[in-house]
Amino acid sequence: MDCRKDLSTMKVLVTGANGYIGRHVVARLLDSGCEVIASDLQYDGVDERAERSDVTLFSGDADIFEKFGRPDLLIHLAWRNGFDHSNFSHVKDLPDHFLFLRNMLEGGLRHLSVMSTMHEVGYFEGAIDENTPTNPVTPYGIAKNALRELTQAEAKKHGALLQWLRAYYIVGDDARNSSIFTKLSEAAAQGKELFPFTTGKNKFDFISIEELAHQIAAASVQTEVTGIINCCSGSPVSLAEEAEKYIRDHHFSIQLDYGKFPDRADASPAVWGNPDKINQILEKENRGNQ
């Protein structure tokens, strides 16, 4: 990905820039030559090359597009309590997110990418694509799905280009994550010999935080592939396989104690993202870098 080569000089506003995903996306964009405006409540983990904004994200100001310096592209990653899917804050914050996006569009923004989640879809077996029906069952999934529907209508109204980026099972940067791999790492650090586990048979679409950041940046700066885009590997892997690999890669001596916990009744036997769109984007990026 080369922003200056492909799209001339691009000014990118990244919200949630200091978050679990955001700091990786900011660094990726900067390495590619983009000018980045970072927006967050604090900036201790944000790349020093980014411009730090003091604009209040959810102020409700109608002229917020101007206050943020009229960016060419908005990558909206800001979202609190993303690891707690049942938290009521997801529903409570929904109007603030939509008002912010609407005011940006009404101010003149014509290109935005919004980070979302497979949890918009709800229970599903198989490959998720852009036409898969949504039936979210958690406040997190419900709020993200509602924001998608509202934002799609608003972007269409203003003739803006929208990329709706769905993430799957993210691994890596474990100190800032709260996944089962974080808990596994913590147990190993405590010297525990066994880690209580399910059967581990459920299959998910695992993606490293570094590759996710790569895909988010690549999908966002291009303009040919739009709409719902899965940021994913496209390959379902059992939780047991991924956990065993994690233990080997980190040289832990801890072992999985299978069957100590029941498999979640609401967890799909196998669910993953259809990677056709992101593969198209990455293949073009690779050709452009040759």
C-alpha positions in Angstrom: 0.0 0.0 0.0 1.4 3.4 -1.0 -1.0 6.3 -0.3 1.0 8.9 -2.2 1.5 6.6 -5.2 -2.0 5.4 -5.5 -4.2 8.2 -4.3 -1.8 11.2 -4.1 -1.3 12.8 -0.8 -4.0 11.7 1.6 -5.1 13.1 4.9 -6.6 10.4 7.1 -8.5 10.9 10.3 -8.4 7.8 12.5 -10.7 7.8 15.5 -9.9 5.4 18.4 -6.3 5.9 17.4 -4.9 4.7 20.7 -7.1 1.6 20.9 -6.2 -2.0 20.5 -6.7 -1.8 16.8 -6.2 1.9 16.2 -2.5 2.2 17.2 -1.6 -0.6 14.7 -3.7 1.0 11.9 -2.1 4.5 12.5 1.4 3.0 12.3 0.5 1.2 9.1 -0.9 4.3 7.4 2.1 6.4 8.4 4.6 3.8 7.1 2.7 4.0 3.8 3.1 7.7 3.5 -0.3 9.0 4.6 -0.8 12.1 6.7 -2.6 10.9 9.8 -4.7 12.8 12.2 -5.2 10.8 15.4 -8.3 11.2 17.6 -8.6 9.6 21.0 -8.9 10.5 24.7 -5.2 9.8 25.3 -2.2 9.2 23.0 0.4 7.3 25.0 0.5 4.4 22.5 0.1 6.5 19.3 2.9 6.7 16.8 4.7 10.1 17.3 4.5 10.9 13.6 0.8 11.3 13.8 -0.9 14.6 14.4 -2.8 14.5 17.7 -6.2 16.2 17.6 -7.8 17.9 20.6 -11.2 18.0 18.9 -13.9 16.4 21.0 -15.2 13.5 18.9 -18.8 13.3 20.3 -19.3 17.0 20.8 -22.3 17.0 18.4 -20.8 20.1 16.6 -22.2 20.5 13.1 -18.9 21.8 11.8 -16.8 18.9 13.2 -15.5 18.1 9.6 -13.9 21.6 9.5 -12.6 21.2 13.0 -10.8 18.0 12.1 -9.2 19.7 9.1 -11.3 18.4 6.3 -9.8 14.9 6.0 -9.9 13.1 2.7 -10.7 9.8 4.5 -12.2 8.9 7.9 -11.4 5.5 9.5 -13.8 5.3 12.4 -12.4 2.8 14.9 -13.6 4.4 18.1 -15.8 2.2 20.2 -15.6 1.5 23.9 -16.1 -1.8 25.7 -15.5 -3.7 22.5 -14.5 -6.8 24.4 -17.7 -6.8 26.6 -20.4 -7.6 24.1 -23.3 -7.5 26.6 -22.4 -4.0 27.9 -25.3 -1.5 27.6 -22.9 1.2 26.6 -23.0 -0.1 23.0 -26.7 0.9 22.8 -26.2 4.1 24.8 -23.4 5.3 22.6 -25.1 4.5 19.2 -26.7 7.9 18.7 -23.3 9.7 19.4 -21.6 7.6 16.8 -24.2 8.2 14.2 -24.4 11.9 14.9 -20.7 12.2 14.5 -20.7 10.3 11.1 -23.7 12.3 9.9 -22.1 15.6 10.8 -18.9 14.6 9.0 -20.8 13.7 5.9 -22.9 16.8 6.0 -19.7 18.8 6.4 -18.2 17.4 3.2 -16.6 14.1 4.0 -16.9 11.8 0.9 -14.9 8.7 1.9 -15.3 6.8 5.2 -14.4 3.4 6.5 -16.1 2.1 9.7 -14.8 -0.8 11.8 -17.4 -3.4 12.6 -17.7 -7.1 13.6 -18.9 -10.5 12.6 -21.3 -10.2 15.6 -23.6 -8.1 13.4 -24.6 -11.4 11.8 -25.4 -13.3 15.0 -25.4 -17.1 15.0 -24.3 -18.4 11.6 -22.6 -21.5 10.2 -20.3 -21.2 7.2 -18.8 -18.4 5.3 -20.1 -14.9 5.9 -20.3 -12.5 2.9 -21.8 -9.2 2.3 -25.2 -10.7 1.5 -25.5 -12.8 4.7 -28.6 -11.9 6.6 -27.9 -10.2 10.0 -29.6 -11.2 13.2 -27.4 -9.9 16.0 -28.2 -11.1 19.5 -25.9 -9.0 21.8 -26.0 -5.2 22.5 -22.6 -5.0 20.7 -23.8 -6.7 17.5 -27.2 -4.9 17.6 -25.6 -1.5 17.9 -23.0 -2.1 15.2 -25.7 -3.4 12.8 -27.9 -0.4 13.5 -25.0 1.9 12.9 -24.3 0.2 9.6 -27.9 0.6 8.3 -28.0 4.2 9.4 -24.6 5.0 7.9 -25.3 3.3 4.6 -28.4 5.4 4.1 -26.5 8.6 5.1 -23.5 7.9 2.8 -25.9 7.2 -0.1 -27.7 10.4 0.6 -24.4 12.4 0.3 -22.9 10.4 -2.5 -20.1 9.3 -0.2 -17.9 6.1 -0.6 -18.4 3.7 2.3 -16.3 0.7 3.4 -17.9 -1.3 6.2 -15.1 -3.5 7.6 -16.0 -6.7 9.5 -13.4 -8.2 11.8 -13.4 -11.7 13.1 -11.3 -13.4 15.8 -8.4 -11.2 16.5 -5.2 -12.5 18.1 -2.0 -10.7 19.2 -0.9 -7.7 21.3 -2.2 -9.9 24.1 -1.6 -7.4 26.9 -4.3 -5.1 25.4 -6.6 -8.0 24.4 -9.0 -9.9 26.6 -9.3 -13.1 24.5 -8.8 -16.6 25.7 -5.2 -16.3 24.4 -4.7 -13.4 26.8 -6.0 -15.6 29.7 -3.8 -18.5 28.5 -0.8 -16.2 28.5 -1.6 -15.0 32.0 -2.0 -18.5 33.3 1.3 -19.5 31.9 3.0 -16.5 33.5 1.6 -17.6 36.8 3.3 -21.0 36.4 0.1 -23.0 36.1 0.5 -26.4 34.5 -3.1 -26.8 33.2 -5.5 -24.4 31.6 -9.2 -25.3 31.9 -10.6 -25.5 28.3 -13.6 -26.5 26.3 -13.5 -29.3 23.7 -12.0 -26.7 21.4 -13.8 -28.1 18.4 -15.5 -24.9 17.3 -13.8 -23.3 14.3 -13.2 -19.6 13.8 -11.6 -17.2 11.5 -8.4 -16.1 13.3 -6.4 -13.1 12.2 -3.4 -11.4 13.8 -3.7 -7.8 14.9 -0.9 -6.9 12.5 -2.6 -8.4 9.5 -5.9 -6.9 10.5 -4.3 -3.5 10.6 -2.8 -4.1 7.2 -6.2 -5.1 5.8 -8.0 -2.2 7.3 -5.5 0.3 5.9 -5.4 -1.3 2.5 -9.2 -1.6 2.2 -9.7 2.0 3.3 -7.3 3.9 1.1 -8.5 2.3 -2.1 -11.8 3.4 -3.8 -12.7 0.5 -6.2 -14.0 -2.1 -3.6 -16.7 -0.7 -1.4 -19.6 -1.8 0.8 -19.2 -4.6 3.4 -15.6 -6.0 3.3 -14.5 -8.9 5.5 -11.1 -8.3 7.1 -10.3 -12.0 7.7 -8.2 -15.0 6.8 -11.0 -16.8 5.1 -9.8 -20.1 6.7 -11.7 -21.7 9.7 -9.4 -23.2 12.3 -10.5 -25.0 15.4 -10.0 -23.2 18.7 -8.0 -26.2 20.0 -5.5 -26.0 17.0 -5.1 -22.3 17.4 -4.5 -22.5 21.2 -2.0 -25.4 20.8 -0.2 -23.4 18.2 -0.2 -20.4 20.5 1.4 -22.5 23.3 4.1 -23.8 21.0 4.9 -20.4 19.5 5.3 -18.9 23.0 7.2 -21.9 24.3 4.8 -22.3 27.2 4.9 -25.4 29.3 1.2 -25.1 30.2 -1.2 -27.7 28.8 -4.9 -27.4 27.8 -7.2 -29.3 30.1 -9.9 -30.3 27.6 -13.6 -30.7 28.6 -13.4 -28.7 31.8 -15.8 -26.1 30.4 -18.8 -26.9 28.2 -18.8 -25.5 24.7 -20.9 -22.4 24.4 -24.4 -23.2 23.3 -24.6 -20.1 21.2 -21.3 -20.7 19.4 -21.3 -21.8 15.8 -19.6 -25.1 15.0 -17.7 -23.2 12.3 -17.9 -19.6 11.0 -15.5 -17.6 8.9 -15.4 -14.6 6.5 -15.6 -14.8 2.8 -12.2 -13.2 1.7 -13.0 -12.5 -1.9 -13.2 -8.7 -1.6 -10.1 -8.3 0.7 -8.1 -10.7 -1.5 -9.0 -8.5 -4.5 -7.8 -5.4 -2.6 -4.5 -7.1 -1.4 -3.7 -8.5 -4.8 -4.0 -5.1 -6.4 -1.8 -3.7 -3.6 0.8 -6.3 -4.3 0.8 -5.5 -8.0 1.2 -1.8 -7.2 4.2 -2.5 -5.0 6.1 -4.6 -7.5 
